[in-house]
């Protein structure tokens, strides 16, 4: 749990830093951030395992490693592109659907039973997301922001599927290389349409920071945590990124979320937190009965 909390705190700085970059072409930002992330994870794995150990893990990798790498690639790409199309708050609120999607996938793939309270939480969260989309349709820049929301929605779906894949692999399967491979997939996906990828030194240094400390390091922590926690737990802990990410963007970039965004986001958070609190109450009640 501590590893996942640390990962979410590092993830949360992406929005505010992106707002201070000179260059705002999403594909260029994806290319450089993912490139530095791949190099950062590669350096870590070479230090921990050596070239032979890394080559062995990749060569004899489980299909789940490649599946997880594909999901990381989608997450790395869609998140940065969405940030250049819509606000930090709306990008992160779209991400907040991840725990509910993870719960659904856990029910379908891992056969984790879903109680009625979770189905209700899913309905409330979808209502909140629908409200945000409706508000965007009436916004002056609604078409662009709506596109950003649609791109951002790729993140929670990919994240949820990723947590299920990592949980299914289990702690015994080496999966750290999946972050590096996902970053490489992200680079390859945008290299051609973004070429020539040119940014100034100011942006390059910040993108290097984001690649290493906002992607590589938290990605490694998240892989380790997701192999040990239930997918829904990982998604719920990830909500800290939404809270802190919106706060940093508000304080550090003056990006105040709209009233409609706050209302829709509040409904999503209410659904998720309420679902978790009811679950804890049921567990506590069960412990008292069996005590």
C-alpha atoms as one frame of an Amber mdcrd trajectory, in Angstrom:
protein
   0.000   0.000   0.000   2.827   2.423   0.832   4.485   1.664  -2.503   1.274
   2.495  -4.357   0.753   5.693  -2.364   4.300   6.767  -3.228   3.640   6.042
  -6.894   0.489   8.165  -6.954   2.244  11.124  -5.317   4.958  11.047  -7.990
   2.388  10.668 -10.779   0.456  13.701  -9.518   3.108  16.278 -10.545   2.645
  15.691 -14.302  -0.119  18.239 -14.814   1.451  21.227 -13.094   4.849  20.655
 -14.736   3.268  20.250 -18.170   1.561  23.625 -17.784   4.984  25.289 -17.401
   6.471  23.760 -20.562   7.024  26.053 -23.543   6.070  23.346 -26.033   2.485
  22.035 -25.962   2.454  19.515 -28.804   1.203  16.369 -27.092   2.998  13.887
 -29.351   6.375  15.590 -28.904   5.937  15.571 -25.138   4.989  11.890 -25.206
   8.098  11.038 -27.252  10.595  12.667 -24.896   8.915  11.766 -21.621   8.544
   8.114 -22.600  12.107   7.999 -23.966  13.552   9.152 -20.654  11.240   6.742
 -18.800  12.514   3.805 -20.857  16.126   4.818 -20.206  15.439   5.245 -16.486
  13.893   1.794 -16.090  16.628   0.258 -18.272  19.322   1.743 -16.006  17.546
   0.385 -12.904  17.115  -3.096 -14.335  20.716  -3.280 -15.553  21.926  -2.265
 -12.079  19.673  -4.799 -10.329  19.866  -7.754 -12.733  22.673  -7.109 -15.180
  22.342  -7.491 -18.975  21.998 -11.285 -18.813  19.265 -11.241 -16.198  17.288
  -8.604 -18.080  17.663 -10.448 -21.388  16.532 -13.680 -19.714  13.422 -12.085
 -18.234  12.413 -10.552 -21.571  13.263 -13.620 -23.649  11.321 -16.000 -21.399
   8.633 -13.477 -20.502   5.074 -14.470 -19.767   2.504 -13.249 -22.341   1.139
 -11.163 -19.463   4.333  -9.067 -19.508   3.758  -8.068 -23.130   0.080  -7.476
 -22.465   0.893  -5.237 -19.506   3.521  -3.393 -21.580   0.874  -2.607 -24.182
  -1.404  -1.170 -21.503   1.448   0.952 -20.102   2.108   2.252 -23.617  -1.504
   3.375 -24.021  -1.497   4.993 -20.580   1.764   6.897 -21.183   0.573   8.163
 -24.566  -3.061   9.014 -23.876  -2.412  10.840 -20.598   0.068  13.331 -22.040
  -1.980  13.967 -25.166  -5.112  14.535 -23.063  -3.293  17.100 -20.913  -2.630
  19.228 -24.007  -6.301  19.107 -25.058  -8.189  19.618 -21.787  -7.611  20.676
 -18.201  -5.578  18.793 -15.616  -8.697  18.353 -13.473 -10.754  16.768 -16.231
  -7.901  14.503 -17.326  -7.429  13.257 -13.776 -11.149  12.891 -13.094 -11.428
  10.677 -16.171  -8.681   8.576 -14.590 -10.725   8.217 -11.417 -12.935   5.654
 -13.151 -10.044   3.183 -12.995 -11.007   1.491  -9.685 -14.529   0.772 -10.862
 -13.357  -0.551 -14.216 -10.755  -2.619 -12.355 -13.496  -4.018 -10.131 -15.525
  -4.979 -13.198 -12.551  -6.622 -14.902 -11.624  -8.373 -11.665 -15.167  -9.765
 -11.585 -15.000 -10.903 -15.212 -11.408 -12.178 -15.359 -10.391 -13.072 -11.805
 -13.887 -14.018 -10.605 -13.821 -11.492  -7.756 -17.459 -11.125  -6.675 -18.954
  -7.619  -6.844 -21.438  -6.645  -4.097 -24.480  -4.482  -4.771 -22.740  -1.413
  -3.303 -20.047  -1.604  -5.997 -22.627  -1.793  -8.782 -24.278   1.306  -7.275
 -20.908   3.071  -7.110 -20.319   2.271 -10.786 -23.690   3.793 -11.711 -22.976
   6.975  -9.697 -19.492   7.354 -11.160 -20.799   7.017 -14.708 -23.414   9.676
 -13.896 -20.661  11.997 -12.681 -18.594  11.446 -15.812 -21.670  12.065 -17.981
 -22.264  15.364 -16.171 -18.697  16.531 -16.883 -19.029  15.641 -20.572 -22.370
  17.480 -20.757 -20.802  20.585 -19.210 -18.003  20.453 -21.785 -20.542  20.516
 -24.621 -21.656  23.961 -23.410 -18.114  25.288 -22.956 -16.601  27.814 -25.376
 -13.805  25.360 -26.151 -16.068  22.356 -25.716 -15.099  20.384 -28.826 -11.401
  20.385 -27.935 -12.026  19.610 -24.284 -14.474  16.855 -25.180 -11.824  15.290
 -27.411  -9.376  15.555 -24.510 -11.845  13.769 -22.232 -12.319  10.973 -24.774
  -8.545  10.542 -25.091  -8.199  10.624 -21.297 -10.760   7.809 -20.966  -8.230
   5.459 -22.590  -6.141   5.800 -19.415  -8.545   4.281 -16.830  -9.509   1.421
 -19.143  -5.855   0.600 -19.827  -4.886   1.085 -16.169  -7.646  -1.223 -14.944
  -6.708  -3.919 -17.459  -3.069  -3.467 -16.464  -3.764  -3.979 -12.741  -5.713
  -7.151 -13.542  -2.871  -8.448 -15.742  -0.252  -7.753 -13.071  -2.369  -9.329
 -10.332  -2.926 -12.378 -12.486   0.836 -12.687 -13.061   1.425 -12.681  -9.303
   4.461 -11.711  -7.263   6.536 -14.682  -8.445   6.633 -13.548 -12.103   9.298
 -10.899 -13.017   7.298  -8.009 -14.481   9.489  -4.927 -13.872  10.561  -4.786
 -17.527   6.957  -4.135 -18.536   7.322  -0.409 -17.683  10.379  -0.089 -19.944
   8.687  -1.948 -22.797   5.517   0.113 -22.384   7.554   3.313 -22.634   9.249
   1.991 -25.786   5.850   1.150 -27.307   4.739   4.704 -26.517   7.832   6.175
 -28.215   7.365   4.034 -31.321   3.668   4.918 -31.531   4.315   8.680 -31.755
   7.769   8.833 -33.373   6.578   8.999 -36.983   3.616  11.414 -36.605   5.608
  13.644 -34.208   8.830  13.795 -36.247  10.910  15.956 -36.073  10.597  15.980
 -32.296  12.259  19.189 -31.168  11.960  20.968 -27.818  14.128  23.579 -26.149
  16.555  22.823 -23.318  14.120  24.050 -20.643  11.450  21.581 -21.765  13.952
  18.772 -22.336  15.175  18.955 -18.736  11.632  18.954 -17.354  10.637  16.080
 -19.621  13.689  14.160 -18.418  12.513  14.749 -14.847   9.009  13.577 -15.746
  10.340  10.512 -17.542  12.508   9.341 -14.652  10.659  10.501 -11.541   7.055
  10.745 -12.769   6.987   7.621 -14.990   9.888   5.248 -14.405  10.147   5.304
 -10.604   6.398   5.260  -9.826   5.830   2.726 -12.595   8.248   0.297 -10.941
   6.572   0.850  -7.575   3.116   0.350  -9.082   4.129  -2.930 -10.751   5.463
  -4.255  -7.443   2.292  -3.175  -5.594  -0.157  -4.385  -8.244   1.300  -7.895
  -8.112   0.371  -8.036  -4.411  -2.909  -6.099  -4.137  -6.360  -6.684  -5.623
  -6.990  -4.615  -8.797  -9.771  -2.594  -7.139  -7.436  -1.752  -4.222  -4.747
  -0.492  -6.589  -7.288   1.657  -8.414  -8.678   3.117  -5.197  -5.215   3.997
  -3.895  -4.582   5.664  -7.245  -7.285   8.229  -6.406  -4.639  10.149  -4.468
  -3.212  11.174  -7.832  -6.480  12.913  -8.709  -6.661  14.804  -5.412  -3.050
  15.961  -5.393  -2.811  16.489  -9.160  -5.749  18.922  -9.207  -4.363  20.680
  -6.110  -0.862  21.134  -7.621  -2.329  22.488 -10.892  -4.543  24.906  -8.950
  -1.711  26.170  -6.742   1.188  25.960  -9.196  -0.456  26.845 -12.508  -3.591
  28.793 -11.524  -5.804  26.209 -13.237  -8.980  26.402 -11.205 -11.434  23.583
 -12.001 -14.901  24.668 -13.153 -17.957  24.233 -10.949 -19.336  21.543 -13.272
 -16.070  19.629 -13.150 -16.010  19.823  -9.355 -19.617  18.606  -9.145 -19.044
  15.672 -11.475 -15.727  14.830  -9.854 -17.305  15.068  -6.418 -19.978  12.563
  -7.405 -17.314  10.146  -8.687 -15.253  10.526  -5.510 -18.370  10.112  -3.353
 -19.193   6.869  -5.165 -15.689   5.481  -4.811 -15.063   6.505  -1.207 -18.569
   5.422  -0.162 -18.041   2.033  -1.762 -14.793   1.577   0.137 -16.182   2.741
   3.496 -19.161   0.388   3.209 -16.749  -2.435   2.385 -14.660  -1.695   5.476
 -17.819  -1.654   7.624 -18.872  -5.040   6.301 -15.413  -6.483   6.957 -15.400
  -5.069  10.491 -18.890  -6.418  11.141 -17.812  -9.836   9.895 -14.762  -9.791
  12.178 -16.991  -8.974  15.163 -19.380 -11.819  14.317 -16.573 -14.371  14.053
 -14.643 -13.065  17.072
